[in-house]
Amino acid sequence: MFAILASGGWLIMVPLLLCSVAVIAISIERFWTLDPSKIAPKHQLGQVWNWLQNNQLDSEKLKELRHSSQLGRILAAGLSNSRHGREVMKDSIQEAANQVVHELEKFLGALGTIAAIAPLLGLLGTVIGMIKVFTALNLEGATNAAPLAGGISEALVTTAVGLFVAIPAMMAHRFFVRRVEALVVTLEQEAIKLVDALHNDRRVDMKAA
């Protein structure tokens, strides 16, 4: 493996190697962080509604809710301003949701960037390798195969490694983007249920949340 990496030329292979490490690290971190059961616990809205019905919602409960999950932070923001009316409550929820979505999308931009630049780095390595091939042809002709083989090897290896890094990065990026989108929809639905229950239709089935 070391020989293959060395044959690609360290000028291109080192950035590609760093990109591959970044892809692995980001994928593991995002997979752990973007756990739906941690971000939007299924029965959290029902628990909040029970607190409201039993007049148990106080500052300690709000603090507990705010630190329990991302959904809890959004619900707590809305509940803190629920007495000021529906629109103020919705604005508070929207502001908290924007912060949560920003956190959910953390590192996804870097993952997409790696997916885009890794093939370009591989292509750059290919160009450098082909330049070496033609330089060797000009200086030594076609009689000495070693410089030609080295340049061709560098061109092929960098292209292959660039694609090897880019393909998993693109797959991981799309997977996590879809997961974030699904989580955002869930958070929005839960928040809307709470707003409707408090300011519009108290017959909303909170137990089913």
C-alpha positions in Angstrom: 0.0 0.0 0.0 2.8 2.4 0.9 4.5 1.7 -2.4 1.3 2.4 -4.3 0.8 5.7 -2.5 4.4 6.7 -3.1 4.1 5.8 -6.8 1.3 8.5 -7.1 3.6 11.3 -5.9 3.5 12.8 -2.5 2.5 16.2 -3.8 -1.0 14.9 -4.7 -1.2 11.8 -2.5 -0.8 13.7 0.8 -3.8 16.0 0.2 -5.9 13.0 -1.0 -4.8 11.0 2.1 -5.8 13.9 4.4 -9.2 14.1 2.5 -9.8 10.4 3.1 -9.1 10.7 6.8 -11.5 13.7 7.0 -14.2 11.8 5.2 -14.0 8.9 7.7 -13.9 11.2 10.7 -16.8 13.4 9.6 -18.9 10.4 8.6 -18.4 8.7 12.0 -19.1 12.0 13.9 -22.2 12.8 11.9 -23.6 9.3 12.1 -23.3 9.4 15.9 -24.6 13.0 16.2 -27.5 12.8 13.7 -29.3 10.0 15.7 -33.0 10.7 15.4 -33.7 9.2 18.8 -31.4 11.8 20.4 -32.4 14.8 18.3 -36.2 14.3 18.3 -37.3 11.7 20.9 -40.6 10.3 20.0 -42.5 10.9 23.2 -41.0 14.2 24.2 -43.9 16.3 23.0 -46.3 14.1 24.9 -44.3 14.5 28.0 -44.4 18.3 27.6 -48.1 18.2 27.1 -48.6 16.2 30.3 -46.6 18.8 32.2 -48.8 21.5 30.8 -52.0 19.7 31.7 -50.8 19.0 35.2 -49.5 22.5 35.7 -46.0 21.1 36.3 -44.2 23.3 33.7 -41.8 25.6 35.6 -38.4 27.1 35.1 -36.7 23.9 36.1 -38.7 21.8 33.7 -38.0 24.3 30.9 -34.3 24.1 31.7 -34.4 20.3 31.7 -36.3 20.4 28.4 -33.9 22.8 26.8 -30.9 20.6 27.5 -32.5 17.3 26.8 -32.4 17.4 22.9 -32.6 19.6 19.9 -36.4 19.2 19.8 -36.5 20.0 23.5 -34.6 23.2 22.8 -37.1 24.3 20.1 -40.1 23.4 22.3 -38.6 25.2 25.2 -38.1 28.4 23.1 -41.7 28.3 22.1 -43.1 27.6 25.6 -41.0 30.5 27.0 -42.9 32.9 24.8 -46.2 31.2 24.5 -48.0 33.8 26.7 -47.1 36.5 24.1 -49.3 35.0 21.4 -49.2 32.6 18.5 -47.0 34.7 16.2 -44.4 35.5 18.9 -44.3 31.8 19.8 -43.8 30.8 16.2 -41.0 33.4 15.8 -39.2 32.0 18.9 -39.5 28.5 17.6 -38.2 29.6 14.2 -35.2 31.3 15.7 -34.3 28.2 17.8 -34.9 25.9 14.8 -32.5 27.9 12.6 -29.8 27.4 15.2 -30.6 23.7 15.5 -30.5 23.2 11.7 -27.2 25.0 11.5 -25.8 22.5 14.0 -27.3 19.6 12.2 -25.6 20.7 8.9 -22.2 21.0 10.6 -19.3 19.5 8.5 -21.7 18.6 5.7 -20.3 21.5 3.6 -16.7 20.1 4.1 -17.9 16.7 3.1 -19.4 18.0 -0.1 -16.3 20.0 -0.8 -14.1 16.9 -0.5 -16.4 15.0 -2.8 -16.0 17.8 -5.4 -12.2 18.5 -5.1 -10.9 14.9 -4.7 -11.5 14.0 -8.5 -9.9 17.3 -9.4 -6.8 16.5 -7.3 -6.7 13.1 -9.0 -6.9 14.8 -12.4 -4.1 17.2 -11.4 -2.0 14.2 -10.5 -2.8 12.7 -13.9 -1.7 15.9 -15.7 1.5 16.0 -13.7 2.2 12.3 -14.4 1.6 12.8 -18.2 3.9 15.9 -18.1 6.6 13.7 -16.7 6.0 11.1 -19.4 6.4 13.6 -22.2 9.4 15.1 -20.5 11.1 11.7 -20.3 10.3 11.1 -24.0 11.9 14.4 -25.0 15.0 13.8 -22.9 15.6 10.0 -23.3 13.3 8.9 -26.1 11.3 5.7 -25.8 14.4 3.5 -25.1 14.3 3.9 -21.3 11.0 2.5 -20.0 11.6 3.4 -16.3 10.7 7.1 -16.5 7.8 6.4 -18.8 6.4 3.8 -16.4 6.8 6.0 -13.4 4.9 8.9 -15.0 2.1 6.7 -16.3 1.9 5.0 -12.8 1.6 8.4 -11.2 -1.1 9.4 -13.6 -3.2 6.3 -13.0 -2.7 6.0 -9.3 -3.7 9.6 -8.5 -6.8 9.3 -10.7 -7.9 6.1 -9.0 -7.2 7.4 -5.5 -9.1 10.6 -6.3 -12.2 8.7 -7.3 -11.7 6.3 -4.4 -12.0 9.3 -2.0 -14.7 11.2 -3.9 -17.2 8.4 -4.3 -17.6 7.6 -0.6 -17.6 11.3 0.2 -20.4 12.0 -2.2 -22.4 9.0 -0.9 -21.9 10.1 2.7 -22.8 13.7 1.9 -26.1 12.8 0.2 -27.0 10.3 3.0 -26.5 12.9 5.8 -28.2 15.7 3.8 -31.3 13.4 3.4 -31.2 12.6 7.1 -31.0 16.3 8.1 -33.9 17.0 5.8 -36.0 14.2 7.5 -35.1 15.5 10.9 -36.0 19.1 10.0 -39.5 17.9 8.9 -39.9 16.0 12.1 -38.9 19.0 14.2 -41.2 21.2 12.3 -44.2 18.9 12.7 -43.7 18.5 16.4 -43.4 22.3 16.9 -46.5 22.9 14.9 -48.4 20.5 17.0 -47.4 22.4 20.2 -48.4 25.8 18.7 -51.7 24.5 17.5 -52.5 22.9 20.8 -51.8 26.0 22.8 -53.2 28.7 20.4 -55.6 27.1 18.0 -56.9 23.6 18.5 -56.6 22.0 21.9 -58.0 18.8 20.6 -54.7 18.0 18.9 -53.8 14.4 19.9 -50.6 15.0 21.8 -50.3 11.5 23.0 -49.8 10.3 19.5 -46.8 12.6 19.1 
